[in-house]
Amino acid sequence: DSSSFRSRAGSRGVRRRGHTINSDNADQDKGKLIAAEEREIGAVGWNVYSTYFKSCGTKWIVLLVVVQVAARSVTILSSLFLSEWSAQSEKPVPDHSVGYYLGVFGAI
């Protein structure tokens, strides 16, 4: 729809491609398709992270943290279990059968 790319004049400013420009700057930007954007240099500020987390909501942040902790725990647990399983090969009589180790590793 080409109408969304055309400039529209309003009482508060000129809107171009979803970007609103104050009417004070409208005369300077007349005829331009894209307005100049501001850009910051350096690290992302904590206020950006704070705004992001607030917009996500508490339950989603908690869920994200729980899922991340669970994923890391499973990775660590599988490594520990594999090291225990490989240590059984040094024993003359293993503590459990191969089926046991395959079942536990598959469950992890």
DRENLUM-273746 format. One record per atom (N, C-alpha, C): residue number from 1; residue in one letter; atom name; x, y, z. Coordinates in nm, 4 decimals, decimal comma. Last residue first. Layout:
% residues N
R  resi  resn  name        c1        c2        c3
R   NUM     A    CA         X         Y         Z
...
END
This chain:
% residues 108
R  resi  resn  name        c1        c2        c3
R   108     I     N    1,7524   -3,7459    3,0918
R   108     I    CA    1,8131   -3,6131    3,1114
R   108     I     C    1,7983   -3,5355    2,9830
R   107     A     N    1,6608   -3,9795    2,9837
R   107     A    CA    1,5664   -3,8967    3,0595
R   107     A     C    1,6211   -3,7553    3,0811
R   106     G     N    1,8948   -4,0822    2,8737
R   106     G    CA    1,7841   -4,0461    2,7850
R   106     G     C    1,6822   -3,9570    2,8547
R   105     F     N    2,0329   -4,1379    3,1090
R   105     F    CA    2,0845   -4,0366    3,0171
R   105     F     C    1,9760   -3,9906    2,9186
R   104     V     N    1,8686   -4,3402    3,2132
R   104     V    CA    1,8871   -4,2147    3,2876
R   104     V     C    1,9366   -4,1045    3,1942
R   103     G     N    1,8909   -4,5358    3,0086
R   103     G    CA    1,7616   -4,4815    3,0486
R   103     G     C    1,7740   -4,3483    3,1207
R   102     L     N    2,1645   -4,5895    3,0027
R   102     L    CA    2,0997   -4,5361    2,8832
R   102     L     C    1,9657   -4,4729    2,9185
R   101     Y     N    2,1984   -4,6911    3,2620
R   101     Y    CA    2,2670   -4,5678    3,2233
R   101     Y     C    2,2041   -4,5045    3,0983
R   100     Y     N    2,0345   -4,9222    3,2445
R   100     Y    CA    2,0101   -4,8206    3,3463
R   100     Y     C    2,0717   -4,6876    3,3035
R    99     G     N    2,1607   -5,0655    3,0400
R    99     G    CA    2,0236   -5,0180    3,0221
R    99     G     C    1,9871   -4,9088    3,1216
R    98     V     N    2,3971   -5,1438    3,1590
R    98     V    CA    2,4037   -5,0440    3,0532
R    98     V     C    2,2650   -4,9847    3,0285
R    97     S     N    2,3504   -5,1731    3,5189
R    97     S    CA    2,3571   -5,2240    3,3816
R    97     S     C    2,3631   -5,1081    3,2823
R    96     H     N    2,5692   -5,0592    3,7860
R    96     H    CA    2,4398   -5,0763    3,7208
R    96     H     C    2,4594   -5,1287    3,5789
R    95     D     N    2,8339   -5,0793    3,8743
R    95     D    CA    2,7262   -5,0684    3,9727
R    95     D     C    2,5891   -5,0970    3,9127
R    94     P     N    3,0494   -5,3238    3,7119
R    94     P    CA    2,9808   -5,1947    3,7192
R    94     P     C    2,8673   -5,1967    3,8211
R    93     V     N    3,3314   -5,4773    3,8083
R    93     V    CA    3,1875   -5,5033    3,8044
R    93     V     C    3,1162   -5,3687    3,8188
R    92     P     N    3,5792   -5,3488    3,7768
R    92     P    CA    3,5619   -5,4846    3,7237
R    92     P     C    3,4131   -5,5226    3,7125
R    91     K     N    3,5815   -5,0078    3,6585
R    91     K    CA    3,5514   -5,1054    3,7639
R    91     K     C    3,5354   -5,2445    3,7030
R    90     E     N    3,6036   -4,8508    3,4393
R    90     E    CA    3,7280   -4,8872    3,5070
R    90     E     C    3,7059   -4,9911    3,6173
R    89     S     N    3,3490   -4,7880    3,3651
R    89     S    CA    3,4230   -4,8791    3,2772
R    89     S     C    3,5538   -4,9242    3,3413
R    88     Q     N    3,2589   -4,5976    3,5377
R    88     Q    CA    3,2182   -4,7359    3,5636
R    88     Q     C    3,2951   -4,8360    3,4783
R    87     A     N    3,3316   -4,3587    3,4296
R    87     A    CA    3,4141   -4,4100    3,5408
R    87     A     C    3,3791   -4,5551    3,5727
R    86     S     N    3,1252   -4,3127    3,2535
R    86     S    CA    3,2555   -4,3524    3,1977
R    86     S     C    3,3485   -4,4047    3,3071
R    85     W     N    2,9277   -4,2384    3,4397
R    85     W    CA    2,9089   -4,3576    3,3570
R    85     W     C    3,0427   -4,4053    3,3007
R    84     E     N    3,0350   -3,9990    3,5363
R    84     E    CA    3,0110   -4,1114    3,6282
R    84     E     C    2,9990   -4,2421    3,5502
R    83     S     N    3,0319   -3,8492    3,3030
R    83     S    CA    3,1606   -3,8767    3,3679
R    83     S     C    3,1477   -3,9918    3,4675
R    82     L     N    2,7575   -3,8413    3,2535
R    82     L    CA    2,8457   -3,9094    3,1588
R    82     L     C    2,9818   -3,9395    3,2195
R    81     F     N    2,6769   -3,6875    3,4750
R    81     F    CA    2,6307   -3,8260    3,4621
R    81     F     C    2,7184   -3,9035    3,3644
R    80     L     N    2,7986   -3,4408    3,4190
R    80     L    CA    2,8347   -3,5156    3,5400
R    80     L     C    2,7942   -3,6626    3,5298
R    79     S     N    2,6629   -3,3772    3,1811
R    79     S    CA    2,8089   -3,3930    3,1815
R    79     S     C    2,8558   -3,4726    3,3033
R    78     S     N    2,3991   -3,3595    3,2726
R    78     S    CA    2,4336   -3,4613    3,1728
R    78     S     C    2,5848   -3,4833    3,1668
R    77     L     N    2,4239   -3,1424    3,4515
R    77     L    CA    2,3862   -3,2749    3,5010
R    77     L     C    2,4224   -3,3837    3,4009
R    76     I     N    2,4815   -2,9307    3,2752
R    76     I    CA    2,5794   -2,9707    3,3773
R    76     I     C    2,5514   -3,1123    3,4268
R    75     T     N    2,2407   -2,9289    3,1273
R    75     T    CA    2,3712   -2,9426    3,0607
R    75     T     C    2,4772   -2,9908    3,1588
R    74     V     N    2,0528   -2,8868    3,3280
R    74     V    CA    2,0489   -3,0108    3,2503
R    74     V     C    2,1818   -3,0338    3,1796
R    73     S     N    2,1283   -2,6284    3,4089
R    73     S    CA    2,1346   -2,7406    3,5034
R    73     S     C    2,1354   -2,8738    3,4304
R    72     R     N    2,0683   -2,4747    3,1845
R    72     R    CA    2,2085   -2,4878    3,2286
R    72     R     C    2,2254   -2,6063    3,3237
R    71     A     N    1,7882   -2,5081    3,1851
R    71     A    CA    1,8688   -2,5505    3,0701
R    71     A     C    2,0154   -2,5688    3,1086
R    70     A     N    1,7180   -2,3946    3,4330
R    70     A    CA    1,6900   -2,5359    3,4055
R    70     A     C    1,7750   -2,5873    3,2899
R    69     V     N    1,7952   -2,1290    3,3889
R    69     V    CA    1,8593   -2,2059    3,4965
R    69     V     C    1,8384   -2,3553    3,4733
R    68     Q     N    1,6186   -2,0648    3,1780
R    68     Q    CA    1,7633   -2,0584    3,1590
R    68     Q     C    1,8387   -2,1391    3,2644
R    67     V     N    1,3693   -2,0972    3,3033
R    67     V    CA    1,4034   -2,1802    3,1875
R    67     V     C    1,5546   -2,1801    3,1642
R    66     V     N    1,3892   -1,8972    3,5018
R    66     V    CA    1,3710   -2,0379    3,5398
R    66     V     C    1,4111   -2,1303    3,4247
R    65     V     N    1,4093   -1,6652    3,3424
R    65     V    CA    1,5184   -1,7018    3,4335
R    65     V     C    1,5091   -1,8494    3,4721
R    64     L     N    1,1602   -1,6735    3,2095
R    64     L    CA    1,2851   -1,6748    3,1344
R    64     L     C    1,4018   -1,7189    3,2215
R    63     L     N    0,9839   -1,6501    3,4276
R    63     L    CA    0,9826   -1,7705    3,3449
R    63     L     C    1,1115   -1,7827    3,2647
R    62     V     N    1,0510   -1,3909    3,5110
R    62     V    CA    1,0721   -1,5039    3,6020
R    62     V     C    1,0765   -1,6343    3,5226
R    61     I     N    0,9667   -1,2524    3,2820
R    61     I    CA    1,1071   -1,2455    3,3229
R    61     I     C    1,1406   -1,3620    3,4153
R    60     W     N    0,6957   -1,3083    3,2835
R    60     W    CA    0,7773   -1,3544    3,1717
R    60     W     C    0,9260   -1,3508    3,2049
R    59     K     N    0,6069   -1,1884    3,5211
R    59     K    CA    0,5931   -1,3338    3,5046
R    59     K     C    0,6788   -1,3860    3,3898
R    58     T     N    0,6637   -0,9111    3,4830
R    58     T    CA    0,7353   -0,9899    3,5831
R    58     T     C    0,7260   -1,1390    3,5566
R    57     G     N    0,7056   -0,7686    3,1572
R    57     G    CA    0,6231   -0,8144    3,2678
R    57     G     C    0,6997   -0,9105    3,3572
R    56     C     N    0,8146   -0,6285    2,9427
R    56     C    CA    0,7911   -0,7728    2,9321
R    56     C     C    0,6959   -0,8222    3,0398
R    55     S     N    0,8488   -0,3697    3,0304
R    55     S    CA    0,7519   -0,3927    2,9237
R    55     S     C    0,7208   -0,5414    2,9063
R    54     K     N    1,0487   -0,4049    3,2199
R    54     K    CA    0,9169   -0,3578    3,2629
R    54     K     C    0,8122   -0,3852    3,1566
R    53     F     N    1,2618   -0,4796    3,0553
R    53     F    CA    1,2074   -0,5750    3,1518
R    53     F     C    1,0695   -0,5343    3,2008
R    52     Y     N    1,2949   -0,2381    2,9071
R    52     Y    CA    1,2679   -0,3642    2,8396
R    52     Y     C    1,2037   -0,4648    2,9355
R    51     T     N    1,3586   -0,0560    3,1078
R    51     T    CA    1,2389   -0,0358    3,0264
R    51     T     C    1,1981   -0,1647    2,9569
R    50     S     N    1,6005   -0,1722    3,1946
R    50     S    CA    1,4884   -0,1550    3,2863
R    50     S     C    1,3574   -0,1374    3,2101
R    49     Y     N    1,7599   -0,1464    2,9663
R    49     Y    CA    1,7263   -0,2798    3,0177
R    49     Y     C    1,6051   -0,2720    3,1098
R    48     V     N    1,7692    0,1340    2,9587
R    48     V    CA    1,7150    0,0587    2,8448
R    48     V     C    1,6742   -0,0805    2,8894
R    47     N     N    1,8949    0,1988    3,1951
R    47     N    CA    1,7571    0,2427    3,1772
R    47     N     C    1,6909    0,1716    3,0597
R    46     W     N    2,1524    0,1123    3,1599
R    46     W    CA    2,0649    0,0306    3,2437
R    46     W     C    1,9193    0,0727    3,2301
R    45     G     N    2,2645    0,1545    2,8157
R    45     G    CA    2,2414    0,1996    2,9527
R    45     G     C    2,1442    0,1099    3,0277
R    44     V     N    2,5043   -0,0027    2,6213
R    44     V    CA    2,3611    0,0159    2,6433
R    44     V     C    2,3403    0,0502    2,7903
R    43     A     N    2,8083    0,1758    2,5487
R    43     A    CA    2,7337    0,0641    2,6053
R    43     A     C    2,5861    0,1000    2,6201
R    42     G     N    2,8467    0,3776    2,2512
R    42     G    CA    2,8913    0,3208    2,3775
R    42     G     C    2,8023    0,2061    2,4216
R    41     I     N    2,6435    0,6339    2,1203
R    41     I    CA    2,7641    0,5532    2,1070
R    41     I     C    2,8021    0,5016    2,2447
R    40     E     N    2,3245    0,6835    1,9708
R    40     E    CA    2,4153    0,6920    2,0848
R    40     E     C    2,5319    0,5975    2,0635
R    39     R     N    2,1632    0,8800    1,7307
R    39     R    CA    2,2313    0,7559    1,7614
R    39     R     C    2,3240    0,7783    1,8795
R    38     E     N    1,8748    0,9940    1,5531
R    38     E    CA    1,9796    1,0130    1,6529
R    38     E     C    2,0384    0,8778    1,6875
R    37     E     N    1,8121    1,0246    1,2026
R    37     E    CA    1,7921    0,9581    1,3313
R    37     E     C    1,9070    0,9897    1,4244
R    36     A     N    1,6504    1,2338    0,9685
R    36     A    CA    1,7748    1,1921    1,0325
R    36     A     C    1,7436    1,1322    1,1690
R    35     A     N    1,3744    1,1030    0,7802
R    35     A    CA    1,4321    1,2016    0,8703
R    35     A     C    1,5603    1,1453    0,9309
R    34     I     N    1,3196    1,0321    0,4440
R    34     I    CA    1,3553    0,9777    0,5749
R    34     I     C    1,4193    1,0876    0,6578
R    33     L     N    1,2495    1,1891    0,2300
R    33     L    CA    1,1753    1,0664    0,2552
R    33     L     C    1,1993    1,0139    0,3956
R    32     K     N    1,2074    1,5405    0,2088
R    32     K    CA    1,2919    1,4275    0,2455
R    32     K     C    1,2041    1,3057    0,2710
R    31     G     N    1,0224    1,7398    0,1720
R    31     G    CA    1,0816    1,6795    0,0540
R    31     G     C    1,1734    1,5623    0,0839
R    30     K     N    1,0988    1,9006    0,4693
R    30     K    CA    1,0066    1,8934    0,3565
R    30     K     C    1,0800    1,8395    0,2340
R    29     D     N    1,2479    1,9450    0,6918
R    29     D    CA    1,2458    1,8094    0,6389
R    29     D     C    1,1558    1,7934    0,5167
R    28     Q     N    1,2002    2,2108    0,7521
R    28     Q    CA    1,3367    2,1704    0,7209
R    28     Q     C    1,3384    2,0347    0,6515
R    27     D     N    0,9276    2,2013    0,8108
R    27     D    CA    0,9725    2,2822    0,6981
R    27     D     C    1,1140    2,2424    0,6553
R    26     A     N    0,9233    2,0393    1,0406
R    26     A    CA    0,8590    1,9922    0,9182
R    26     A     C    0,9057    2,0709    0,7969
R    25     N     N    1,0107    2,1229    1,2813
R    25     N    CA    1,1124    2,0723    1,1901
R    25     N     C    1,0541    2,0315    1,0560
R    24     D     N    0,7695    2,1942    1,3992
R    24     D    CA    0,8761    2,2944    1,3912
R    24     D     C    0,9814    2,2535    1,2884
R    23     S     N    0,6215    1,9645    1,4131
R    23     S    CA    0,5866    2,0586    1,3065
R    23     S     C    0,6912    2,1689    1,2930
R    22     N     N    0,8254    1,6733    1,4665
R    22     N    CA    0,7562    1,7924    1,5155
R    22     N     C    0,7305    1,8894    1,4013
R    21     I     N    0,7591    1,3653    1,3151
R    21     I    CA    0,8507    1,4785    1,3235
R    21     I     C    0,7705    1,5973    1,3732
R    20     T     N    0,7341    1,0197    1,3515
R    20     T    CA    0,6700    1,1493    1,3684
R    20     T     C    0,7754    1,2565    1,3879
R    19     H     N    0,7301    0,7421    1,1478
R    19     H    CA    0,8182    0,8289    1,2256
R    19     H     C    0,7528    0,9665    1,2334
R    18     G     N    0,5918    0,5857    0,9720
R    18     G    CA    0,5839    0,5510    1,1131
R    18     G     C    0,6683    0,6372    1,2025
R    17     R     N    0,6500    0,7232    0,7307
R    17     R    CA    0,6927    0,5854    0,7535
R    17     R     C    0,6935    0,5480    0,9009
R    16     R     N    0,5895    1,0272    0,8726
R    16     R    CA    0,6513    0,9626    0,7573
R    16     R     C    0,6979    0,8241    0,7989
R    15     R     N    0,3874    1,2905    0,9623
R    15     R    CA    0,4202    1,1507    0,9876
R    15     R     C    0,4744    1,0880    0,8604
R    14     V     N    0,4203    1,6011    1,1095
R    14     V    CA    0,4194    1,5281    0,9843
R    14     V     C    0,4620    1,3859    1,0140
R    13     G     N    0,2021    1,7341    1,3696
R    13     G    CA    0,3285    1,7145    1,3010
R    13     G     C    0,3095    1,6411    1,1703
R    12     R     N   -0,0443    1,7976    1,4744
R    12     R    CA    0,0700    1,7891    1,5656
R    12     R     C    0,2026    1,7718    1,4937
R    11     S     N   -0,2303    1,7976    1,2761
R    11     S    CA   -0,2253    1,9151    1,3620
R    11     S     C   -0,1012    1,9141    1,4508
R    10     G     N   -0,0670    1,6685    0,9809
R    10     G    CA   -0,1626    1,6628    1,0905
R    10     G     C   -0,1475    1,7856    1,1763
R     9     A     N   -0,0016    1,5401    0,6629
R     9     A    CA    0,0048    1,6545    0,7535
R     9     A     C   -0,1033    1,6395    0,8584
R     8     R     N    0,1852    1,2714    0,5487
R     8     R    CA    0,0526    1,3165    0,5887
R     8     R     C    0,0687    1,4308    0,6867
R     7     S     N    0,3664    1,1313    0,2803
R     7     S    CA    0,3626    1,2221    0,3947
R     7     S     C    0,2189    1,2635    0,4220
R     6     R     N    0,3411    0,7853    0,1934
R     6     R    CA    0,3239    0,9272    0,1621
R     6     R     C    0,3215    1,0097    0,2899
R     5     F     N    0,3388    0,5245    0,2675
R     5     F    CA    0,4691    0,5872    0,2519
R     5     F     C    0,4585    0,7357    0,2184
R     4     S     N    0,0817    0,4384    0,2669
R     4     S    CA    0,1489    0,4405    0,3967
R     4     S     C    0,2850    0,5078    0,3881
R     3     S     N    0,0104    0,4294    0,0022
R     3     S    CA   -0,0364    0,5433    0,0807
R     3     S     C    0,0316    0,5509    0,2163
R     2     S     N    0,0916    0,1947   -0,1100
R     2     S    CA    0,1820    0,3087   -0,1232
R     2     S     C    0,1374    0,4286   -0,0408
R     1     D     N    0,0858   -0,1174    0,0000
R     1     D    CA    0,0000    0,0000    0,0000
R     1     D     C    0,0896    0,1226    0,0000
END
